[in-house]
Every structure is written in structure tokens, then in C-alpha cells.
Amino acid sequence: MSLTNIFGITGSALSAQSARLNATASNLANADSVSGDFASAYRSRQVVLQSTDLSSDFYQAKNKSVGVKVSGVIESGDEPIKQYRPDHPLADADGNVYVSNINMVEEMTNMIEASRSYQTNVQVASTAKQLIQQTLRLGQ
């Protein structure tokens, strides 16, 4: 694998971790959202990642590079939390509201994990850049 392949791999990882951070931000922003009906209550969203072949031509096919891509975003199957709050303006006829099913501890853990993975991939790209620059300086 050449050093230039590293940029494609880390670029795909940066894009994937950015999508994870966006989903986590959306979940955290909607953690306290309330709905008047079960169907429209916010449900936690998780990004699904999948490995992908980054090889596009014959040379790269011999030196296979595998990156990561977002294969989809799934909604949690957990039900929203039903609360009896008859004084709430969004309460249904029975006095119930539906609160999002966000687990704040899980979301904060996801955020830290995605953030550290993003930082690690930035460091890999930076190190690869430094190695290329040092290699070019050898000829001087």
C-alpha cells in the first residue's frame, strides 16, 4: 500500500465519523422533545457503517484499499416514553405525551467514540503527509 492510498482511507473514515457525529448531535438536540402522538415522537437514529473497496483502477486493484462508508441511518426500534401530563399543550385526549427514547449516556459515549476516531484519522493523515514531505526532502 502506498502512502497516497492512506488519504483515501482516512478520508472515507473522516466522512463516516462526521456522519456519526451529526446523528449524535441530532439525537442530543431532540432528547427532550415531546410529541402529542406515538407515531410522530422522535426516535434515536444510529449510523450504520460498512467497509468498502476504494480501488478504482487496475493498479489499485492489485494494491487493494478498503475504506468505510455510511450504508444507512436506522431509527431505534425502542418505543417513545409515554408520560401522563394532561396539562401539557400537546397532550392527547387521554392526557398523554410521548417523549423521545434518547439515552443520554449512550449518546455521549457515541459522541466521544466518534470524536476520538475522527481525531485519530486526522492524525493518520497528518503523519502520512509528514512522511511524504520527508521522503521528498531526501532528494535535496
N, C-alpha and C positions, 0 to 999 in steps of 0.2 A: 504494500500500500504506500502510495506516495504522500508527501505532506499536503499536497493540494487536495487530495480526497478528504482530508480531515475537515476542511472548511465546509464541504457539502454535508458531512455527517453532523458536525456541530451546528450548522445552520438549520438542519431539519430538527435537531433536538431543541434548539432555541425557540423555533416556531411552535413545537409541541408543548413545551413548558409555558410559553406565553399563553397558549390556549387554556392550559390548566389554571394558570393564574387568573385569567379572565372569568372562567367558570366559577372559581372560588370567590372572586370579588362579587360576582352576581349573587351567589348564594349568601354571602355575608350581608350584602345590601338588602336582601329580602328576608332576612332571618326573622324579623318581627312583623312581616306583612300579614294582614288579616283579610279574609275574604268572607263574603256572605253565603257562598255555596261551595260544596265539596269539590266540584269539578274545576272551578277556577282558582283554587288555592295553589299557591306557589309550591313546587316540589323541587327538592335538591337536584342539581344537574352535575353529572360527572363526565369528564372527557375520557374517551377510550382511545388508547394509543396502540399502534400496530407497527411492526417492523416493515420496512420497505426497501426494495432494491434500488439503489441510486445509480447503477451502471446504465449508461445510455449508448455507448458505442462499443466497438469490438475490443479496443484496448482496455476500457474499463471493465468489460465483461470478464476479462481474464483476471483482473485485479478487483474482484467484487467488493463493492462498498455497500454496507447496509446501514440505513438511517432509520428514522422513525417518522410516522405521520399520524395525524388525527384521523381515525376511522369513523368517528361519530361522537355524538354527545347524547347520553342517555339520561332520562328522568328517573328519579328514585321511585321504586315501587311501594315505598312506605306511605301510609296514609297520612294526610294532614291531621293535625291535632284538633279535635273538636272541643270547644270550650263553651260553657253556658254563660253568656254575657248579654242578657236581654236589654240592657241599657245602651249597648253599642249600636251606632247608626247602621252598620252593615249586617246586623243580626237577622237571621231568617225568621220565619213565622214561629218557630219553636224557641227562639231566643238564643240560637247557637251561632257561633262564628267559627271559622276554620283557619287555624294558624299554620304557617309553613312548617315543614318537618325538618328543618335545618338543625344539625347537631354542631354547635359552635366549636367544640373541642376537635371534632373530626375535621371541620373546615380549616381551623387554624393549623392543624397538623398537615393537611394537604397544602396549605399556603407555604408553610416553612419548607416542606419537602420539594415543592415545585421551585421555590425561590433558590434553594441551595443547588438544585440540579441546574437551574439556569446559570447561576454564578459559576458553577464548575465548568459548564460548557463554554462560557466566555473565557475562562482561564485556559482551557484547552486551545481555543482559537488563538489566544494571545501568545501562548507558548509556541504553537506551530508557526506563527508569524515571526517570532524572535529566532526560531531555528532556521527559517528560510533566510532571514536577514543575515544571520551569522554565516550561513553557507555561502551566500553571495559575497561576503566580505573576504572569504578565503582566497578568492581570485585576485584580490587587490595587491 
